[in-house]
């Protein structure tokens, strides 16, 4: 990649990738880059090297090998790729006219290292006169070979992360579908009772789980990237030998914070579900006189015992996603859920425990998953911090606070839909439970793509690699839309055959036929809505994610309150489809904004910016 200066103009192409690019003078000019500059200006750059300023935001020292100019016979000016982000945060490239301007941000390092305005102007003027504006000079900026295939590598990495994540997302819903199928064979009353209890459990457990999982993924990915930058900058140890931390367990405060918060939240949720099960059922429209009440109460009280395991396992999944590890959760979820499927018929039918046996099987599988994940993660990271004061509770609570508001809005809408369906009677509620489980199980397959995209976006953005973030964003949106279309067609063709796996009740099957359009046609909307959520989390745009969800939830809830009285159960499904559609629209609006965190999507990064500075 060449930067030329013919007659005062400049041509800058292909951008720079911080992970894979180094800036080297491969075509040496006839004179040194710094030759001809005054001593005062040259000393400005020497002071950066001599005093070893620290990498902004990382804290690792910059050594002489990384930022220097050489005044010997070879004449070159070298800037290592590991320090490009730091350097360009101090030196802005102006395209018209071309000049290097040393920013006043040097002042934050203290007066000892500051550059006053007179020197600043002199740096800009002399570099422009003596190096850039010489029409007979050409300075080539060559990229590392890896950067030439960075687009291909990013897409391949996303696919390789998504495939195990899709399997992981499919395992848990499939186990829930198996549970629903086994309970459905007990009768429509048992299915409706368990359906209400499962909805309550999901509402309470996900209130804090989803924010914790999402925040943990972004924070851990950023934490790992920052530690990687420190390792790249600190090339030598005190004894002069290279430092290799490949096999060392990482001490990441974001990991310890997520796990401790998960334990506390899990215990709180277990107590709330156990002590308030009766109140929750009444809120869902199941009074103590309802035939569903005794079975639902017993089922919910047992499922409450698994709340701590659910919260911790979801937090662990978020941590592992931050490590860009989507294979370990698949293994753990596969073993745990297989044990549940194995136990369902034994406890439910052989020991004649009915829905009680289903609840016990699920709780045991949840603890198996959690302990397996802890065992795997303990090999890669230190689970407990050396000091409690080093935990990042403030950051988690601040970002998680926005997502709790978002999750409350989403859960309120989903709860309202279940409540309105329950008011239609046991038969309608049983049909709604089957439709809802299939709808969510299939929709969450695209959520795996969103989670992988979130981890890559957070990692790349923490390095200032906007070009890679842009590539990930467009690729994941296109892939998600295609996946949604494929799932819509597949469900539309096979839904009637799937329905008989859950129930043989002719009345329930008759109602299920009316839900085919809802379950299948809404899949593209669901896919894009989930992917937009992942992208918002990847750039830590938690305030917008919360405010948009609250607005969307309010509109959808208004429809859910009135539509069922006119259209019956179809009105409930109409409200849910509108809910997902408005979430998708909110995501498009945010990405279309040129003033928000996605400004770089509308910029020509190849021509106008290096490291996000134009």
HUVEN-V351361 format. One line per field, one symbol per residue. ss: DSSP state (H for helix, E for strand, C for the rest). psi: psi as a letter, one per 20 degrees, with the letter a starting at -180 (. if undefined). burial: b if it has 16 or more other C-alpha atoms within 10 Angstrom, else e. Layout:
ss: ???
psi: ???
burial: ???
//
This chain:
ss: CEEECCCCCCECCCCCCCCCCCECECCCCCCCCCCCCCHHHHHHHHHHHHCCCECCCCCCECCCCCEEEECCCCCEEEECHHHHHHHHCCEEEECCCCEEEECHHHHHHCHHHCCCHHHHHHHHHHHHHHHHCCCCCEEEECCCHHHHHHHHHHHHHHHHHHHHHHHHHHHHHHHHHHHHHHHHCCCHHHHHHHHHHHHHHHHHHHHHHHHHHHHHHHHHHHHHHHHHHHHHHCCCCCCCCCCCCCCCCECCHHHHHHHHHHHHHHHHHHHHHHHCHHHHHHHCCCCCCCCCHHHHHHHHHHHHHHHHHHHHHHHHHHHHHHCCCCHHHHHHHHHHHHHHHHHHHHHHHHCCCCHHHHHHHHHHHHHHHHHHHHHHHHCCECCCCCCHHHCCHHHHHHHHHHHHHHHHHHHHHHHHHHHHHHCCCHHHHHHHHHHHHHHHHHHHHHHHHHHHHHHHHHHHHHCCCHHHHHHHHHHHHHHHHHHHHHHHHHHHHHHHHHHCCCCCCHHHHHHHHHHHHHHHHCHHHHHHHHHHHHHHHHCCCHHHHHHHHHHHHHHHHHHHHHHHHHHCHHHHHHHHHHHHHHHHHHHHHHHHCCCCCCHHHHCCHHHHCECCEC
psi: pqoqmokirqppqiapphhjqqoqnhoprhqqhipiqqhgghhghhhgghimqqppigjqqprhihorqpkahhnqopoqhijggggiihopopgoqpqpooqiihhiiqhhjqorhghghhggghhghiggjoijqpopopqqhhhhkhggggggggghhhghhggghhgghhhhhggggghhihrhghggghggggggghgghighgggggghggggggggggghhhghhhnhqahjjqqpokgjpppnohhgggggghggghggghggghghjgggghhhjjoriiqiiggghggghhghhhjghhggghhhhggghhhjkoigghggghggghhhghhhghghgggilichghggggggghhhggghggggghhhhqohpqhphiiqlhggghgghgghggghggghgghghggghhhiirhghhgghggggggggghhihhhhhghghgghggghhiijmhggggggghghgggggggggghggghhhihhhhhihhqjphgghghhhijggggghighggghgghhghgghhjklhghhgghhggghgghhhghhhghigichhhghghghhghghggghgggghipiiaikhihjqnhhhiqokip.
burial: eeebbeeeebebbbbbbbbbbbbbbeebbebbbbbebeeebbebebebbeeebbbeeeebbbbeebbbbeeeeebbbbbbbbbbbbbbbbbbbebeebbbbbbeebeeeeeeebbeeeebebbbebbbebbbbeeebbbbbbbbeebeebeeebbebbbbbbbbbbbbbbbbbbbbbbbbbbbbeeebbbbbbbbbbbbbbebbbbbbbbbbbbbbbbbbbbbbbbbebbbebebeeeeeeeeeeeeeebbbbbbbbbbbbbbebbbebbbbbbeebbebbeebbbeeeeebbebbbbbbbbbbbbbbbbbbbbbbbbbbbbbbbbbbbbbbbbbbbebbbebbbebbbeeebbbbbbbbbbbbbbbbbbbbbbeebeebbbbbbeeeeebbbeebbebbbbbbbbbbbbbbbbbbbbbbbbbeebbbbbbbbbbbbbbebbbbbbbbbbbbbbbbbbbbbbbbbbbbbbbbbeebbebbbebbbebbeebbeebeeebeebbebeebbebbeebbebbbbbbbbbbbbbbbbbbbbbbbbbbbbbbbbbebbbbbbebbbebbeeebbbbbbbbbbbbbbbbbbbbeebbeeeeeebebbebebeebbbbbbe
//
